[in-house]
Amino acid sequence: MSGVESMTDARTAFVSGAGRNIGRAIALALARNGCDIVLNGRADSAACEEVAREIEGLGQRALVVMGDVGRSGAVAEMARAALEAFGRVQIVINNAAIRPEKPTLEMSDEDWHRVIDTDLHSAFYTARAFGPGMVEAGWGRIVNLTGMNAMHGYSGRAPVSVAKHGLWGLTKSLAKELGPKGVTTNAISPGPIDTQHADTSMTAHIRAQKDRIPVGRLGTPEDIAALTAFLCSDSGGFINGQMIASNGGAQT
């Protein structure tokens, strides 16, 4: 990223939801800053493999580890593969999330737990898997992607709002626990970002919010990636326990 020193000592980053949109942009931004990247996706291995080729084209190493980050055992397996390949993972980006819409009173237990597992529990699992290596090294970065659901409750998305509020709480707790050991933990709250979704109605919903953003445009995945890269650099080392909104001034 322009204006931020490159990573040194072949740092490695784990990025969940890395096959497209914000996750892809973050993986590429960190690779440009000198990181090797562990790319995670749940279903679209072809997309992750394509991002891996892009990273290798930038001169960095890439490893694809497919699996559901909402499952403790799957994260443990991914961590084993990543540590075997790279020795240590110093940066963790918790980006994977699902945002289904359904009235709260119509949700099944499965509906509820699937969101909480993916959007919240996954960040605990990755911190537990990779945190010890960061503490041992005396340097690490954890960045959790929360979104405006962490600040506002939305109709039809109760478990998403609960998970993202919880992710903000986890961020603050980890910041206090791990900060003294050289590991920072922060959250980024993206506003409306111009991304492509399998559900075209979701893409249309996001684009319809442009007129409500004071800067007059939607955000891009690269906007979020640039902020993430800064937080993960040595220059970002005094930022800890914060939730930084990148939303063009949007409030709701």
C-alpha positions in Angstrom: 0.0 0.0 0.0 1.4 3.4 -0.9 2.9 5.2 2.1 3.2 2.1 4.2 6.4 0.1 4.5 6.4 -3.4 3.1 6.1 -6.4 5.4 9.4 -8.0 6.3 10.6 -11.4 7.4 8.1 -13.2 5.1 5.1 -12.7 7.3 2.1 -14.9 6.6 -1.6 -13.9 6.7 -4.7 -16.1 7.0 -7.7 -14.6 5.2 -11.1 -16.2 5.4 -13.7 -15.6 2.7 -10.8 -14.9 0.4 -12.2 -16.0 -2.9 -13.9 -12.8 -3.9 -14.9 -9.2 -3.0 -13.4 -7.8 0.2 -11.5 -11.0 1.1 -9.8 -11.2 -2.3 -8.9 -7.5 -2.2 -7.4 -7.9 1.3 -5.4 -10.9 0.3 -3.9 -9.1 -2.7 -3.1 -6.0 -0.7 -1.3 -7.9 1.9 0.6 -9.9 -0.8 1.7 -6.6 -2.4 3.0 -5.6 1.0 5.2 -8.7 1.1 3.0 -11.3 2.9 2.5 -14.9 1.9 -1.2 -15.7 2.1 -3.3 -18.6 3.4 -6.6 -18.3 1.5 -9.7 -19.8 3.0 -13.1 -20.4 1.3 -16.0 -22.6 2.2 -17.3 -23.8 -1.2 -15.7 -22.0 -4.3 -12.3 -23.5 -4.5 -11.9 -22.3 -8.1 -12.2 -18.7 -7.0 -9.6 -19.2 -4.2 -7.2 -20.9 -6.6 -7.5 -18.0 -9.0 -6.6 -15.5 -6.2 -3.7 -17.8 -5.3 -2.4 -17.5 -8.9 -2.6 -13.7 -8.7 -0.7 -13.7 -5.4 2.0 -16.0 -6.9 2.2 -13.5 -9.8 3.1 -10.9 -7.3 6.0 -13.0 -6.1 4.5 -14.3 -2.9 3.5 -17.8 -1.9 -0.1 -18.8 -1.5 -1.9 -21.8 0.1 -5.6 -22.6 -0.3 -7.3 -24.2 2.7 -10.9 -24.9 2.0 -13.3 -25.4 4.9 -16.0 -24.0 7.1 -14.4 -21.6 9.6 -17.6 -21.9 11.7 -16.4 -25.4 12.7 -13.7 -25.7 15.3 -12.3 -28.9 13.9 -12.1 -27.5 10.4 -10.2 -24.4 11.6 -7.7 -26.7 13.5 -7.1 -28.6 10.3 -6.5 -25.4 8.3 -4.1 -24.1 11.0 -2.1 -27.3 10.9 -1.8 -27.1 7.1 -0.9 -23.4 7.2 1.8 -23.9 9.9 3.2 -26.9 8.2 3.6 -24.9 5.0 4.8 -21.5 6.4 5.9 -22.2 10.0 4.0 -19.3 11.5 1.0 -17.2 10.7 1.3 -13.6 12.1 -1.8 -12.0 10.6 -5.4 -13.2 10.8 -8.2 -11.6 8.9 -11.7 -12.7 9.9 -13.7 -11.8 6.8 -16.0 -14.8 6.2 -19.7 -14.0 6.9 -23.2 -14.9 5.9 -26.1 -12.5 6.1 -29.4 -14.3 5.4 -32.6 -12.4 5.9 -35.5 -14.0 7.7 -38.0 -12.8 10.4 -36.7 -13.7 13.8 -39.9 -15.5 14.9 -39.6 -17.7 11.9 -36.0 -18.8 12.4 -35.1 -22.4 13.3 -32.3 -23.3 15.7 -30.3 -24.2 12.6 -30.9 -20.8 11.0 -29.7 -19.0 14.1 -26.6 -21.2 14.9 -25.4 -21.2 11.3 -25.0 -17.4 11.3 -23.5 -17.3 14.8 -21.0 -20.0 14.0 -19.8 -18.4 10.7 -19.9 -14.7 11.7 -18.7 -15.0 15.4 -17.4 -18.3 16.6 -15.0 -18.5 13.6 -13.1 -15.5 14.9 -12.6 -17.2 18.3 -11.5 -20.4 16.6 -8.9 -18.6 14.4 -7.6 -16.5 17.3 -7.1 -19.7 19.4 -5.5 -21.5 16.5 -3.0 -18.8 15.4 -2.7 -16.6 18.5 -0.1 -18.7 20.4 2.4 -18.4 17.5 1.9 -14.6 17.5 2.4 -14.4 21.2 5.6 -16.5 20.9 6.9 -14.2 18.2 5.9 -11.1 20.1 4.2 -9.7 17.0 0.8 -10.2 15.5 -2.3 -8.7 13.9 -5.9 -9.7 14.1 -8.5 -7.8 12.1 -12.2 -8.6 12.3 -14.7 -7.4 9.7 -17.8 -6.4 11.5 -19.9 -4.0 9.3 -22.7 -1.7 10.3 -24.5 -4.6 11.8 -22.2 -4.2 14.8 -23.6 -0.7 15.4 -27.3 -1.0 14.3 -29.9 -3.8 14.7 -31.5 -4.6 11.4 -35.0 -6.1 10.8 -34.7 -9.7 9.5 -31.1 -10.0 10.4 -31.1 -10.5 14.1 -28.4 -13.3 14.2 -26.1 -11.2 12.0 -26.5 -8.2 14.3 -25.9 -10.4 17.4 -22.8 -12.0 15.8 -21.3 -8.7 14.7 -22.0 -7.1 18.1 -20.3 -10.1 19.7 -17.4 -9.8 17.3 -16.8 -6.2 18.4 -16.8 -7.5 22.0 -14.3 -10.2 21.2 -12.1 -7.6 19.5 -12.0 -5.4 22.6 -11.3 -8.4 24.9 -8.5 -9.8 22.7 -7.0 -6.3 22.4 -6.6 -6.2 26.2 -5.4 -9.8 26.5 -2.9 -9.9 23.6 -1.9 -6.2 23.3 0.8 -6.6 26.1 2.2 -9.5 24.1 2.7 -7.5 20.9 -0.5 -8.6 19.2 -3.1 -6.0 18.2 -6.7 -6.7 17.5 -9.0 -4.3 15.7 -12.3 -4.3 13.8 -13.2 -2.7 10.5 -16.8 -1.7 9.9 -17.4 -1.4 6.2 -20.3 0.6 4.9 -22.1 -0.1 1.6 -19.4 -1.7 -0.6 -19.9 -2.3 -4.3 -19.5 -6.1 -4.3 -20.9 -8.9 -6.4 -23.2 -11.4 -4.7 -24.8 -14.7 -5.9 -28.1 -13.1 -4.7 -28.5 -10.3 -7.2 -31.1 -8.7 -5.0 -28.4 -8.1 -2.4 -26.2 -6.4 -5.0 -29.1 -4.2 -6.0 -29.8 -3.4 -2.4 -26.2 -2.2 -1.8 -26.1 -0.1 -4.9 -29.4 1.6 -4.0 -27.7 3.0 -0.9 -25.4 5.2 -2.9 -27.5 8.4 -2.5 -27.4 8.1 1.3 -23.6 8.2 1.4 -22.2 11.8 2.0 -19.1 11.2 -0.2 -21.4 10.3 -3.1 -20.2 6.9 -4.0 -20.2 3.3 -2.8 -17.1 1.9 -1.2 -14.9 -0.6 -3.0 -13.2 -3.7 -1.8 -9.9 -1.9 -2.3 -11.0 0.8 0.2 -11.3 -1.8 2.9 -8.2 -3.6 1.8 -6.1 -0.5 2.1 -7.2 0.1 5.7 -6.6 -3.5 6.6 -3.1 -3.4 5.1 -2.3 -0.3 7.2 -3.6 -2.0 10.4 -1.4 -5.0 9.6 1.7 -3.0 9.0 4.3 -1.9 11.6 2.9 1.6 11.2 -0.4 0.5 12.5 1.0 -1.0 15.7 -0.3 1.7 18.1 -3.9 1.1 17.0 -5.5 -1.6 19.2 -9.0 -2.4 20.3 -10.7 -0.1 17.8 -13.6 -0.4 15.4 -12.8 1.8 12.4 -15.7 2.7 10.2 -15.0 2.9 6.5 -18.4 4.0 5.1 -18.1 7.3 3.4 -20.0 9.0 6.3 -23.1 6.7 6.1 -24.9 6.5 9.4 -27.6 3.9 8.9 
